[in-house]
Amino acid sequence: MVLVGPPGAGKTTVGSLVAARLGTSLRDTDAMIEAAAGTRVADIFVDFGEAHFRRLERQVVLSCLAEHGGVLALGGGAVTDAEVRAALAGHRTVFLDVGLAEAVRRVGLGGVRPLLLGNVRGQLKALMDARRPLYEEVAAHLVATDRRGVEDVADDVTGLVPPG
């Protein structure tokens, strides 16, 4: 199962719970990139630029899609890569949808998300508007997360897995 969505959608938080319920593991692509690079995603953006980060992200995502049979939480921008979108075909992909106000509350106004520097609300709205069609393109399922607890969202996501 692959979870996609904008920053603040709860991909990692929900993914951890879903993986535990399914008796499998979670891989978070942003965390994997940080571990491999030995630095934070924000620092990769500052030191090497977004294009470099996206190349690293593509490699990690494609590797995980080929090798990992558990739950995979993608970084919010991974779907902007055409190769990643194509590789998602055939995977059970779930779009965790979140509204702008809720996403802003969750990511905070002073966070370290590199693409949200400056006017966080405005930057997040622009990202969400641009990426929404891509999330919808790759996902077979949409689960709304606004004003819902992680347990409820995880129930919905876990319910998408056929029994057996």
Biotite code that builds the C-alpha atoms (Angstrom):
import biotite.structure as struc

atoms = struc.array([
    struc.Atom([0.000, 0.000, 0.000], chain_id="A", res_id=1, res_name="MET", atom_name="CA", element="C"),
    struc.Atom([1.295, 3.452, -0.921], chain_id="A", res_id=2, res_name="VAL", atom_name="CA", element="C"),
    struc.Atom([0.121, 6.651, 0.768], chain_id="A", res_id=3, res_name="LEU", atom_name="CA", element="C"),
    struc.Atom([0.276, 9.944, -1.125], chain_id="A", res_id=4, res_name="VAL", atom_name="CA", element="C"),
    struc.Atom([-0.922, 13.427, -0.277], chain_id="A", res_id=5, res_name="GLY", atom_name="CA", element="C"),
    struc.Atom([0.186, 16.936, 0.580], chain_id="A", res_id=6, res_name="PRO", atom_name="CA", element="C"),
    struc.Atom([2.222, 17.964, 3.605], chain_id="A", res_id=7, res_name="PRO", atom_name="CA", element="C"),
    struc.Atom([0.111, 17.608, 6.722], chain_id="A", res_id=8, res_name="GLY", atom_name="CA", element="C"),
    struc.Atom([-2.123, 14.849, 5.336], chain_id="A", res_id=9, res_name="ALA", atom_name="CA", element="C"),
    struc.Atom([-0.792, 12.346, 7.871], chain_id="A", res_id=10, res_name="GLY", atom_name="CA", element="C"),
    struc.Atom([0.968, 9.910, 5.544], chain_id="A", res_id=11, res_name="LYS", atom_name="CA", element="C"),
    struc.Atom([3.651, 8.872, 8.032], chain_id="A", res_id=12, res_name="THR", atom_name="CA", element="C"),
    struc.Atom([1.412, 8.921, 11.103], chain_id="A", res_id=13, res_name="THR", atom_name="CA", element="C"),
    struc.Atom([-1.412, 6.981, 9.455], chain_id="A", res_id=14, res_name="VAL", atom_name="CA", element="C"),
    struc.Atom([1.069, 4.748, 7.642], chain_id="A", res_id=15, res_name="GLY", atom_name="CA", element="C"),
    struc.Atom([2.692, 3.678, 10.915], chain_id="A", res_id=16, res_name="SER", atom_name="CA", element="C"),
    struc.Atom([-0.642, 2.647, 12.370], chain_id="A", res_id=17, res_name="LEU", atom_name="CA", element="C"),
    struc.Atom([-1.795, 0.897, 9.180], chain_id="A", res_id=18, res_name="VAL", atom_name="CA", element="C"),
    struc.Atom([1.496, -1.021, 8.937], chain_id="A", res_id=19, res_name="ALA", atom_name="CA", element="C"),
    struc.Atom([1.179, -2.170, 12.555], chain_id="A", res_id=20, res_name="ALA", atom_name="CA", element="C"),
    struc.Atom([-2.406, -3.300, 11.997], chain_id="A", res_id=21, res_name="ARG", atom_name="CA", element="C"),
    struc.Atom([-1.416, -5.230, 8.870], chain_id="A", res_id=22, res_name="LEU", atom_name="CA", element="C"),
    struc.Atom([1.597, -6.794, 10.562], chain_id="A", res_id=23, res_name="GLY", atom_name="CA", element="C"),
    struc.Atom([4.045, -5.248, 8.132], chain_id="A", res_id=24, res_name="THR", atom_name="CA", element="C"),
    struc.Atom([6.538, -2.391, 8.084], chain_id="A", res_id=25, res_name="SER", atom_name="CA", element="C"),
    struc.Atom([6.359, 1.244, 7.047], chain_id="A", res_id=26, res_name="LEU", atom_name="CA", element="C"),
    struc.Atom([8.898, 2.942, 4.865], chain_id="A", res_id=27, res_name="ARG", atom_name="CA", element="C"),
    struc.Atom([8.842, 6.728, 4.722], chain_id="A", res_id=28, res_name="ASP", atom_name="CA", element="C"),
    struc.Atom([10.722, 7.974, 1.670], chain_id="A", res_id=29, res_name="THR", atom_name="CA", element="C"),
    struc.Atom([11.683, 11.324, 3.213], chain_id="A", res_id=30, res_name="ASP", atom_name="CA", element="C"),
    struc.Atom([13.157, 9.546, 6.264], chain_id="A", res_id=31, res_name="ALA", atom_name="CA", element="C"),
    struc.Atom([15.027, 7.147, 3.980], chain_id="A", res_id=32, res_name="MET", atom_name="CA", element="C"),
    struc.Atom([16.491, 10.035, 1.979], chain_id="A", res_id=33, res_name="ILE", atom_name="CA", element="C"),
    struc.Atom([17.594, 11.751, 5.184], chain_id="A", res_id=34, res_name="GLU", atom_name="CA", element="C"),
    struc.Atom([19.228, 8.559, 6.457], chain_id="A", res_id=35, res_name="ALA", atom_name="CA", element="C"),
    struc.Atom([21.064, 7.976, 3.167], chain_id="A", res_id=36, res_name="ALA", atom_name="CA", element="C"),
    struc.Atom([22.188, 11.603, 2.843], chain_id="A", res_id=37, res_name="ALA", atom_name="CA", element="C"),
    struc.Atom([23.013, 12.028, 6.520], chain_id="A", res_id=38, res_name="GLY", atom_name="CA", element="C"),
    struc.Atom([21.113, 15.301, 6.637], chain_id="A", res_id=39, res_name="THR", atom_name="CA", element="C"),
    struc.Atom([17.591, 16.712, 6.708], chain_id="A", res_id=40, res_name="ARG", atom_name="CA", element="C"),
    struc.Atom([15.459, 17.134, 3.589], chain_id="A", res_id=41, res_name="VAL", atom_name="CA", element="C"),
    struc.Atom([15.419, 20.895, 4.204], chain_id="A", res_id=42, res_name="ALA", atom_name="CA", element="C"),
    struc.Atom([19.219, 20.973, 4.171], chain_id="A", res_id=43, res_name="ASP", atom_name="CA", element="C"),
    struc.Atom([19.345, 18.988, 0.918], chain_id="A", res_id=44, res_name="ILE", atom_name="CA", element="C"),
    struc.Atom([17.071, 21.607, -0.667], chain_id="A", res_id=45, res_name="PHE", atom_name="CA", element="C"),
    struc.Atom([19.213, 24.482, 0.618], chain_id="A", res_id=46, res_name="VAL", atom_name="CA", element="C"),
    struc.Atom([22.597, 22.924, -0.143], chain_id="A", res_id=47, res_name="ASP", atom_name="CA", element="C"),
    struc.Atom([21.873, 21.152, -3.439], chain_id="A", res_id=48, res_name="PHE", atom_name="CA", element="C"),
    struc.Atom([18.507, 22.401, -4.719], chain_id="A", res_id=49, res_name="GLY", atom_name="CA", element="C"),
    struc.Atom([15.140, 20.855, -5.400], chain_id="A", res_id=50, res_name="GLU", atom_name="CA", element="C"),
    struc.Atom([16.221, 19.106, -8.618], chain_id="A", res_id=51, res_name="ALA", atom_name="CA", element="C"),
    struc.Atom([18.900, 17.160, -6.720], chain_id="A", res_id=52, res_name="HIS", atom_name="CA", element="C"),
    struc.Atom([16.408, 16.206, -4.015], chain_id="A", res_id=53, res_name="PHE", atom_name="CA", element="C"),
    struc.Atom([13.874, 15.026, -6.606], chain_id="A", res_id=54, res_name="ARG", atom_name="CA", element="C"),
    struc.Atom([16.517, 12.780, -8.215], chain_id="A", res_id=55, res_name="ARG", atom_name="CA", element="C"),
    struc.Atom([17.280, 11.210, -4.824], chain_id="A", res_id=56, res_name="LEU", atom_name="CA", element="C"),
    struc.Atom([13.570, 10.888, -4.134], chain_id="A", res_id=57, res_name="GLU", atom_name="CA", element="C"),
    struc.Atom([12.898, 9.184, -7.482], chain_id="A", res_id=58, res_name="ARG", atom_name="CA", element="C"),
    struc.Atom([15.632, 6.609, -6.797], chain_id="A", res_id=59, res_name="GLN", atom_name="CA", element="C"),
    struc.Atom([14.322, 5.832, -3.307], chain_id="A", res_id=60, res_name="VAL", atom_name="CA", element="C"),
    struc.Atom([10.672, 5.634, -4.377], chain_id="A", res_id=61, res_name="VAL", atom_name="CA", element="C"),
    struc.Atom([11.364, 3.394, -7.374], chain_id="A", res_id=62, res_name="LEU", atom_name="CA", element="C"),
    struc.Atom([13.518, 1.108, -5.242], chain_id="A", res_id=63, res_name="SER", atom_name="CA", element="C"),
    struc.Atom([10.845, 0.872, -2.539], chain_id="A", res_id=64, res_name="CYS", atom_name="CA", element="C"),
    struc.Atom([8.074, 0.207, -5.037], chain_id="A", res_id=65, res_name="LEU", atom_name="CA", element="C"),
    struc.Atom([10.112, -2.658, -6.488], chain_id="A", res_id=66, res_name="ALA", atom_name="CA", element="C"),
    struc.Atom([11.299, -4.186, -3.210], chain_id="A", res_id=67, res_name="GLU", atom_name="CA", element="C"),
    struc.Atom([9.019, -3.273, -0.295], chain_id="A", res_id=68, res_name="HIS", atom_name="CA", element="C"),
    struc.Atom([5.837, -5.230, 0.287], chain_id="A", res_id=69, res_name="GLY", atom_name="CA", element="C"),
    struc.Atom([4.563, -3.192, 3.228], chain_id="A", res_id=70, res_name="GLY", atom_name="CA", element="C"),
    struc.Atom([3.221, 0.331, 3.614], chain_id="A", res_id=71, res_name="VAL", atom_name="CA", element="C"),
    struc.Atom([5.047, 3.157, 1.849], chain_id="A", res_id=72, res_name="LEU", atom_name="CA", element="C"),
    struc.Atom([4.579, 6.851, 2.689], chain_id="A", res_id=73, res_name="ALA", atom_name="CA", element="C"),
    struc.Atom([5.747, 9.098, -0.143], chain_id="A", res_id=74, res_name="LEU", atom_name="CA", element="C"),
    struc.Atom([6.919, 12.652, 0.268], chain_id="A", res_id=75, res_name="GLY", atom_name="CA", element="C"),
    struc.Atom([4.273, 15.135, -0.849], chain_id="A", res_id=76, res_name="GLY", atom_name="CA", element="C"),
    struc.Atom([6.068, 16.047, -4.071], chain_id="A", res_id=77, res_name="GLY", atom_name="CA", element="C"),
    struc.Atom([7.069, 12.561, -5.222], chain_id="A", res_id=78, res_name="ALA", atom_name="CA", element="C"),
    struc.Atom([4.072, 12.415, -7.568], chain_id="A", res_id=79, res_name="VAL", atom_name="CA", element="C"),
    struc.Atom([5.425, 15.367, -9.554], chain_id="A", res_id=80, res_name="THR", atom_name="CA", element="C"),
    struc.Atom([7.860, 12.939, -11.201], chain_id="A", res_id=81, res_name="ASP", atom_name="CA", element="C"),
    struc.Atom([6.382, 11.204, -14.260], chain_id="A", res_id=82, res_name="ALA", atom_name="CA", element="C"),
    struc.Atom([8.505, 8.088, -13.712], chain_id="A", res_id=83, res_name="GLU", atom_name="CA", element="C"),
    struc.Atom([7.221, 7.774, -10.138], chain_id="A", res_id=84, res_name="VAL", atom_name="CA", element="C"),
    struc.Atom([3.629, 8.210, -11.312], chain_id="A", res_id=85, res_name="ARG", atom_name="CA", element="C"),
    struc.Atom([4.089, 5.494, -13.933], chain_id="A", res_id=86, res_name="ALA", atom_name="CA", element="C"),
    struc.Atom([5.676, 3.157, -11.381], chain_id="A", res_id=87, res_name="ALA", atom_name="CA", element="C"),
    struc.Atom([2.696, 3.593, -9.042], chain_id="A", res_id=88, res_name="LEU", atom_name="CA", element="C"),
    struc.Atom([0.438, 1.834, -11.566], chain_id="A", res_id=89, res_name="ALA", atom_name="CA", element="C"),
    struc.Atom([-0.540, -1.530, -10.174], chain_id="A", res_id=90, res_name="GLY", atom_name="CA", element="C"),
    struc.Atom([0.093, -0.532, -6.557], chain_id="A", res_id=91, res_name="HIS", atom_name="CA", element="C"),
    struc.Atom([-2.727, 0.011, -4.051], chain_id="A", res_id=92, res_name="ARG", atom_name="CA", element="C"),
    struc.Atom([-2.307, 3.782, -3.747], chain_id="A", res_id=93, res_name="THR", atom_name="CA", element="C"),
    struc.Atom([-4.341, 5.879, -1.328], chain_id="A", res_id=94, res_name="VAL", atom_name="CA", element="C"),
    struc.Atom([-4.614, 9.674, -1.494], chain_id="A", res_id=95, res_name="PHE", atom_name="CA", element="C"),
    struc.Atom([-4.865, 11.060, 2.033], chain_id="A", res_id=96, res_name="LEU", atom_name="CA", element="C"),
    struc.Atom([-6.746, 14.269, 1.380], chain_id="A", res_id=97, res_name="ASP", atom_name="CA", element="C"),
    struc.Atom([-6.558, 17.249, 3.722], chain_id="A", res_id=98, res_name="VAL", atom_name="CA", element="C"),
    struc.Atom([-8.010, 20.732, 3.414], chain_id="A", res_id=99, res_name="GLY", atom_name="CA", element="C"),
    struc.Atom([-5.860, 23.841, 3.424], chain_id="A", res_id=100, res_name="LEU", atom_name="CA", element="C"),
    struc.Atom([-6.814, 25.075, 6.903], chain_id="A", res_id=101, res_name="ALA", atom_name="CA", element="C"),
    struc.Atom([-6.173, 21.668, 8.457], chain_id="A", res_id=102, res_name="GLU", atom_name="CA", element="C"),
    struc.Atom([-2.879, 21.223, 6.572], chain_id="A", res_id=103, res_name="ALA", atom_name="CA", element="C"),
    struc.Atom([-1.650, 24.633, 7.750], chain_id="A", res_id=104, res_name="VAL", atom_name="CA", element="C"),
    struc.Atom([-2.582, 23.747, 11.334], chain_id="A", res_id=105, res_name="ARG", atom_name="CA", element="C"),
    struc.Atom([-0.728, 20.441, 11.086], chain_id="A", res_id=106, res_name="ARG", atom_name="CA", element="C"),
    struc.Atom([2.473, 21.661, 9.415], chain_id="A", res_id=107, res_name="VAL", atom_name="CA", element="C"),
    struc.Atom([2.620, 24.855, 11.444], chain_id="A", res_id=108, res_name="GLY", atom_name="CA", element="C"),
    struc.Atom([3.690, 28.275, 10.335], chain_id="A", res_id=109, res_name="LEU", atom_name="CA", element="C"),
    struc.Atom([7.300, 28.038, 11.437], chain_id="A", res_id=110, res_name="GLY", atom_name="CA", element="C"),
    struc.Atom([8.246, 24.594, 10.213], chain_id="A", res_id=111, res_name="GLY", atom_name="CA", element="C"),
    struc.Atom([11.289, 23.496, 8.298], chain_id="A", res_id=112, res_name="VAL", atom_name="CA", element="C"),
    struc.Atom([9.540, 22.390, 5.123], chain_id="A", res_id=113, res_name="ARG", atom_name="CA", element="C"),
    struc.Atom([11.670, 23.858, 2.343], chain_id="A", res_id=114, res_name="PRO", atom_name="CA", element="C"),
    struc.Atom([8.904, 24.510, -0.180], chain_id="A", res_id=115, res_name="LEU", atom_name="CA", element="C"),
    struc.Atom([6.802, 26.319, 2.413], chain_id="A", res_id=116, res_name="LEU", atom_name="CA", element="C"),
    struc.Atom([9.195, 29.101, 3.322], chain_id="A", res_id=117, res_name="LEU", atom_name="CA", element="C"),
    struc.Atom([7.710, 32.578, 3.540], chain_id="A", res_id=118, res_name="GLY", atom_name="CA", element="C"),
    struc.Atom([3.936, 32.665, 3.294], chain_id="A", res_id=119, res_name="ASN", atom_name="CA", element="C"),
    struc.Atom([3.209, 29.125, 4.479], chain_id="A", res_id=120, res_name="VAL", atom_name="CA", element="C"),
    struc.Atom([-0.519, 29.291, 3.763], chain_id="A", res_id=121, res_name="ARG", atom_name="CA", element="C"),
    struc.Atom([-0.020, 30.707, 0.263], chain_id="A", res_id=122, res_name="GLY", atom_name="CA", element="C"),
    struc.Atom([2.801, 28.293, -0.593], chain_id="A", res_id=123, res_name="GLN", atom_name="CA", element="C"),
    struc.Atom([0.838, 25.314, 0.712], chain_id="A", res_id=124, res_name="LEU", atom_name="CA", element="C"),
    struc.Atom([-2.269, 26.318, -1.240], chain_id="A", res_id=125, res_name="LYS", atom_name="CA", element="C"),
    struc.Atom([-0.238, 26.603, -4.456], chain_id="A", res_id=126, res_name="ALA", atom_name="CA", element="C"),
    struc.Atom([1.375, 23.189, -3.870], chain_id="A", res_id=127, res_name="LEU", atom_name="CA", element="C"),
    struc.Atom([-1.940, 21.549, -3.049], chain_id="A", res_id=128, res_name="MET", atom_name="CA", element="C"),
    struc.Atom([-3.663, 23.057, -6.080], chain_id="A", res_id=129, res_name="ASP", atom_name="CA", element="C"),
    struc.Atom([-0.864, 21.987, -8.429], chain_id="A", res_id=130, res_name="ALA", atom_name="CA", element="C"),
    struc.Atom([-0.497, 18.470, -7.043], chain_id="A", res_id=131, res_name="ARG", atom_name="CA", element="C"),
    struc.Atom([-4.119, 17.497, -6.449], chain_id="A", res_id=132, res_name="ARG", atom_name="CA", element="C"),
    struc.Atom([-4.657, 16.262, -10.026], chain_id="A", res_id=133, res_name="PRO", atom_name="CA", element="C"),
    struc.Atom([-1.498, 14.146, -9.704], chain_id="A", res_id=134, res_name="LEU", atom_name="CA", element="C"),
    struc.Atom([-2.630, 12.582, -6.410], chain_id="A", res_id=135, res_name="TYR", atom_name="CA", element="C"),
    struc.Atom([-5.991, 11.821, -7.998], chain_id="A", res_id=136, res_name="GLU", atom_name="CA", element="C"),
    struc.Atom([-4.277, 10.353, -11.082], chain_id="A", res_id=137, res_name="GLU", atom_name="CA", element="C"),
    struc.Atom([-2.184, 7.835, -9.141], chain_id="A", res_id=138, res_name="VAL", atom_name="CA", element="C"),
    struc.Atom([-4.616, 6.901, -6.364], chain_id="A", res_id=139, res_name="ALA", atom_name="CA", element="C"),
    struc.Atom([-7.334, 4.297, -6.596], chain_id="A", res_id=140, res_name="ALA", atom_name="CA", element="C"),
    struc.Atom([-8.776, 5.503, -3.275], chain_id="A", res_id=141, res_name="HIS", atom_name="CA", element="C"),
    struc.Atom([-9.231, 8.842, -1.525], chain_id="A", res_id=142, res_name="LEU", atom_name="CA", element="C"),
    struc.Atom([-9.520, 9.063, 2.264], chain_id="A", res_id=143, res_name="VAL", atom_name="CA", element="C"),
    struc.Atom([-10.415, 12.424, 3.802], chain_id="A", res_id=144, res_name="ALA", atom_name="CA", element="C"),
    struc.Atom([-8.471, 13.293, 6.956], chain_id="A", res_id=145, res_name="THR", atom_name="CA", element="C"),
    struc.Atom([-9.914, 16.668, 7.993], chain_id="A", res_id=146, res_name="ASP", atom_name="CA", element="C"),
    struc.Atom([-11.220, 16.822, 11.571], chain_id="A", res_id=147, res_name="ARG", atom_name="CA", element="C"),
    struc.Atom([-10.630, 13.084, 11.990], chain_id="A", res_id=148, res_name="ARG", atom_name="CA", element="C"),
    struc.Atom([-8.449, 11.226, 14.405], chain_id="A", res_id=149, res_name="GLY", atom_name="CA", element="C"),
    struc.Atom([-5.605, 9.081, 13.156], chain_id="A", res_id=150, res_name="VAL", atom_name="CA", element="C"),
    struc.Atom([-7.392, 5.926, 14.353], chain_id="A", res_id=151, res_name="GLU", atom_name="CA", element="C"),
    struc.Atom([-10.451, 6.701, 12.197], chain_id="A", res_id=152, res_name="ASP", atom_name="CA", element="C"),
    struc.Atom([-8.347, 7.458, 9.138], chain_id="A", res_id=153, res_name="VAL", atom_name="CA", element="C"),
    struc.Atom([-6.283, 4.304, 9.687], chain_id="A", res_id=154, res_name="ALA", atom_name="CA", element="C"),
    struc.Atom([-9.537, 2.310, 9.956], chain_id="A", res_id=155, res_name="ASP", atom_name="CA", element="C"),
    struc.Atom([-10.580, 3.559, 6.512], chain_id="A", res_id=156, res_name="ASP", atom_name="CA", element="C"),
    struc.Atom([-7.175, 2.887, 4.965], chain_id="A", res_id=157, res_name="VAL", atom_name="CA", element="C"),
    struc.Atom([-6.857, -0.567, 6.535], chain_id="A", res_id=158, res_name="THR", atom_name="CA", element="C"),
    struc.Atom([-10.366, -1.360, 5.303], chain_id="A", res_id=159, res_name="GLY", atom_name="CA", element="C"),
    struc.Atom([-9.110, -0.990, 1.726], chain_id="A", res_id=160, res_name="LEU", atom_name="CA", element="C"),
    struc.Atom([-7.024, -4.143, 2.082], chain_id="A", res_id=161, res_name="VAL", atom_name="CA", element="C"),
    struc.Atom([-8.929, -7.246, 1.032], chain_id="A", res_id=162, res_name="PRO", atom_name="CA", element="C"),
    struc.Atom([-9.178, -9.880, 3.773], chain_id="A", res_id=163, res_name="PRO", atom_name="CA", element="C"),
    struc.Atom([-6.917, -12.877, 3.621], chain_id="A", res_id=164, res_name="GLY", atom_name="CA", element="C"),
])
